[in-house]
């Protein structure tokens, strides 16, 4: 454990299929109400009945300046909408933002705009890319837009580690603040991967959950009948600050970030490795100086694929050993979908809310736990009242890129 400043969360913001603010997100996550639905009028090669966790009723003009709109890809628009909420809820003034840093995770960046450019170049003779093609396609478009729109003038970095991107962004912010190099950081992730090519590509990998009779229940992490992921879109951001900085400005802390673990499986590019996952969890606990007995909740990566859920559950069972069967573990992807590089942002928000409000979100649509999985408490059916002192947020990505955060209740 590194002896240094405490790091706390002071602001939250999100846009997702569950709504356009944190209260809407919280209500749906803890109720287990799904934002997954059929994609009307959407066509993707090889997918007969496309479904997704799409954002309803989003208007970028409500959060972006007229100047910024032409060069803001969809993922960056979501990022600004979520980040504005986080900054407002933290009560950050201009002086804090002037010194603040921005750390953004994304898996696909401006993929929708890239696809549009390809169509312009190759689908019809004589067409050319728009003049905005490069700035909208950049992986760091969201980070740059956040800085310019919210006037954050510190470090401005983008993390692209597939589905662990946002969690790494939050972890990096935590480390910089803990080390005394930064006072304030805006950290999280944004992704907008609901495009024909992206969905068709996931379909070709045979990991998409079919729509079934009720698309809202298509994603079923840890369930015996689980069949795969449902792709979502959105953004989730947190404001992280040094605890002494928050006290000096009269701010309010929602939770503490106590540790961060990061590693690589160094194995198969798409198949998770149980030893790598176990090592990452242990690294995070060691970094936080937290005993395993103190952990009262795990917000799982929990994608709903047979391989991911089995690997993660086995890793948790091995790390926590005798007390694993009594440790609450849940996945919120069942309701907001897999938002790729933004997943860790939304799920860290859910974990902060669990610590702050004393209740654990359920794994929605979990009717029968897969008997092949370890005996864990998967929080099926309904939220649970519980005073949780310490929680883990797991994120595991293609490329074997793992990230785990340790969060703690404010004491």
N, C-alpha and C positions, 0 to 999 in steps of 0.2 A: 504493500500500500504506500502511495506517495503522500507524504505530509505536506499539506498545502491548503489553499482556500477551498471552502465548501462552495458547491455549485448548485443553484436552485432554478426551478422553472417558474417563470412569472407570467407568461402569456401563452395562450393557445389559440389556434385558428385553423379552420378546415373548410374545404368544399368537397363533396363526394356525392355518391348516389343516395346518401342518407339525408342530404340537405345542404344548405349553404351557410351554416354557422355551427358553433359547438353545441348549443342546446339541442338542436335538431339531431345532431350526431349522437349525443349522449342518450337522448330518449330512445332512438332506434337501437343502438348498440345494447343497452341494458334490457330493452324489451325483446330483443332478438327479432326485430322487424327488418325484413330483407329489402334492399334496394335493387335487387336483381330482377330483370324483366326482359321480355322479348325486344329485339331491336327492329322496330317497324321501319320498313322501307330500306333496310340495310342488306347489302349483298356481299358475300365473301365466298370465293371459290372453294368448293368442297364442303361448305357448311349450309345445310338445308334449313335449319331453324336457329338463327343466331340469337344469342342472349348475352347480356352484359350488365354490369353495374354502372350505368350511365348517369351523368349528372342532369337532373331535371331543371329546366328554367334558368339556365345561367346566362347572364347578360354582361359581357366584359366591359361595356361602356359604363357600368355602375362603379367600377373600381379602377379603370385605366384612363389616363389622359388621352385626349384626341391625338396628341403628338405621338404617343407610344403605341396606339392600336395597330397601325399598319405593319410594324415590325415585331409584334408580340405573337409568337406561336401559342397554340391552345394551351399547352402545358404551362407556359409562362403566365398566361392569363389566370389560370387556376392558382398558380403560386402567389401572384399579387393579391388575389382575393383572400386567400388564407392568411398570408403574412400580414395584411392590413389588420385583420381581426386580432392576430397575436400581439402585434405592436400596441393596438388600442387597449386590449385587455391588460397588458402589462403596464400601461400608463407611461410609456417611454416618451420623453420629450425630445426636442431637437438636439440638445447637447449630447444625450446618450446615443442617439442615432448617428451623429457625426463621428463618433468613435467606434461604433458598433461594426461587427463583422457579419458576413453572410456566408452560410455554408448550405449548399443545396444538393440533394441527391436526385438523380433521374436515371431511369433505365433506357428510355427511348427518345428523350429530348423532343425535338421538333419533327417527329416521324410523320405526322399527318402532312406537314408542309413539304417534307422531302418527297413523299409519295405524289403530292400534287405537282411538284417540279418534274418528276420523272414522267408523269403523264403529259405534261406540257412539252417536254423534249422529244418523247418517243411515240406518243399515241397519235399525234396529228402532224403532218408535214408542215413545216414553216413556223411552228410555234416556238417561243423562246421562254426561258424562265423569267419570272417577275424580278424586278430590281431588288425586291426584299427577300429573295430566295436564300441568300447566305445568312443574314441575321436571324431569320426565322428557323433555320435548320441547325444553328449552332447548339451544341450540347449545353453550353453555358448561357444560353439566352435568358433563362429564368433568373439565374443569379445576377446577371447584369441588369435586368429589368428591375429586380427588387432593389438593387442599390440605387438606381436612378430615380425610381418612383418614391422610395421611402427615405432616401438620402442617408444611406449607410455607407460610410467612406472608409471603413477598415478593410481587412482582407476579404476577398470575394472569390470563393472556390466552389468548384463543382465536383461531385463524386458520382462516378458511373460504374457501379459494381452490381448491376442488375438489381435483384430484389432486395438486396441489403443496403442499397444506396443511401436512403434517408437515415437509416440507423447509424451508418458510418458518419454521415454529416453531423448528426447530433453528438455522436461520440467524439468526433474531432473538436467540435465546439467545446464540449465538456473538458477535454484535455487542455485546450488553450487557456480556458478560464482558470482551471485548477492550477495551472503552472504560473499564473499571475501575468500572463502576456496579453490578456484580453479581459475587459470588464463585462461586456455585453455581446451576445451573438444571437442572430436569427438563424435557426437551423431546422431543416426538415426536408421534404421532398415533393416533387410534382411530376405527374406523368399523364399523357393523353394517348394511350395506345389503342383506342377503338377505331382502327382503320381496317380496310379490307385485307391488305397484305398481312398485317400483324395477326389478325384473327385467323386467316387462312394458314399462316405459318404455325401458329399454336395448334390448329386443327390437324395439320400434317404430322405433328409430334404425338398425336393421340393422347393429349392430356387435358383437353377441354371437356368439362361436364356437359352432357346433353341436356336439352331443355326439359324433357320429360313432360308430364302432365301439368306440373306446377313449376315454372322456371324460378320462382322466388325461393324454392327449396333445392335448387340444383347443386349448390355447394354445401357439402356435408362433411366437414373435417372429422376425422376419427370414427366415422360411422361405418358399419359393416358394408353398407351399400354405396359408399363414396365412389365417385367416378372421375373426379378431376377438378380443375380450377374453373372459375368464372372470372374473366378479365374485367377490371374496373378502371375508372379514371378518377382523377382528383388531386388534391394536395393537402398536406398537413404540416403545419409549422409551429414551432415552439420558440419562445424567447427564453434564453438561458442567461443567467447573471451570476456574478460572484455574490455570495450571501452578504458580505459586508457592504457591497455596492448597493444592494437592494435596501438594506437598513438605512444607509446614509441618505437615500433619496425618499425614504418613507414608503417604499413599495411593499408588495405582499407576495410571499412565496406560496406556491401550490404544492410542490413536491421537491425533493432533492434528487439530483443525479449523483450517484455515489460511486459508480464504476463502469468500466467499458472494456470489453474483450473483443479482440479481432484476430483472425487467423485465416489460413487457407487449408482446405483439405489436401491440396496437391495431388488430386486424384482425377476421377472422371469429371468431365466438364458439366454434365447435367445430372449425374447421380450423386446424391448426398452421401457423405461418409460418416458413420456413427462416431468414429474416433475423433474426427475433426470437430464435430459438433460438441462432443463431451469436453474436448480441450478448450473450446471457445467459452463454454459456460464456466468452466473452472477458472479461466483467465479473468473473466469479468468479476467473479466472486473474490478472487485474490486481489484484484485491483481495488475493489471496494473495501477490502478488509472485513467482509461480511461472512459470518458463519452460515453454513447451509441451513441450520435450524431456524435462522431468522427469516428465511424466505417463505412468504405466505401465499404467493401467487406467481404463476408463470403465464405471461401472454405469449402464446405459441406462434411460430411462423404458420403452422397449421393450414396448408394450402388446400387440402382435400384430395390430393393425389395419393394413391396407395403407397408409393415409395417414400415420399417426403414425410407423411404422417407417421409411418412405421419407424423411420430412422430417428425422427425427433423424439418420439415417445420412448424409444429404447434408450436414447442418450439421457433423457431426463430420469428415467428409471435407474440407470446405472450411476449417474452422478449423485442422486439423492438417496439411493439405496433403500434402507429400511423405512424411511418416512415418505418415500415417493408416492405410495398408494393413498396417502392422506393430503397430498399437495394439490391444491386446485390448479388446473391447467385448462385454458380455454383459447379458442381462436375466434376472432371477430370477422375473419374473411368471409364467413358464412353469410354475413349481411352486407358488407361493403365491397365484396369481391377482392380480387388480387390486383392491387393498384400498382404493381410492379415496383419501380423505384421510389414511389411515394408511400408504399405500404407501411414501412417503419415509422413514418411520420404520423399517419392516422392511428396506428396501433400503440405508439408511445403516448399519444393523447388519451386513448382509452385506458392505458395503464395509469397515467397520472390521475384521471378521474376516479379510477378504482381506489387509489390510495387516498385521495382527497375526500371522497364521499363514503368510504367504508362499504363498498359493495363490489362484487366481482361479476363481470359480464359473462353471460352464458355462451356455450358453443351452440348456436342455433341449429335446429333441424337434426340434432343428434338424437336418434331414437333408439338405436342399438349399437353400443360400442363394439367395434371389430374385436372378436374374441382372440384374434392373433396378436393384438396389441398388449403391451404391458398393463398391469393393473394400476391405473392412475385415476385420479378424480377429474374427469373431463368436464365438469360443470354443465351437465346436460339439462335442458329444459327451461330453466329460469335463472335470473340473477340471484346472487346470494349475498346477504348481509355478512360482512366480515371486516374486522379491523385488521388490516394488513400493514405490518411494519415495513416490509421490504418486498419488492417484486422484481422479476426478470422480464425483459422484452427480448425475444429471440428473433433473429432474421438470418436466413440461410439462402444463398443465391447460387445460380449457375456460375460456373467457374470455380466452385468450391469456396466462395467468398463469404465468410461467416462474421456476424456481428451480434453481440449481446450487450445490453445495457442493464445496469442495476439501478433501480429507483427506490427511494425511501420516503416514507411519510415524514412530513415536517414535524420535528420534535420541539 
